Amino acid sequence: MENKGKLELLATLKLAPHEEFYRVVDFLNRNLKAYNLMFGVTKKEEEMIFSIYEV
């Protein structure tokens, strides 16, 4: 049976916070959806964590 909707974390990167970074993640998600990739960003204290997932 196939696990539809399951996300597999491929990589993470810690970065200094920047207010425009959410726009980059949105851009990547819109343009790379066909490649079964999803991008995310979370803010923890004074850093942002960029994540790449395979759907």
Long-range contacts (C-beta under 8 A, 24 or more apart in sequence): 5-55, 6-55, 7-38, 7-53, 7-54, 7-55, 8-53, 8-54, 9-51, 9-52, 9-53, 10-52, 10-53, 10-54, 11-51, 11-52, 12-49, 12-50, 12-51, 12-52, 13-49, 13-50, 14-47, 14-48, 14-49, 14-50, 15-47, 15-48, 15-49, 15-50, 16-46, 16-47, 16-48, 17-43, 17-46, 17-47, 17-48, 18-48, 21-48, 21-50, 25-50
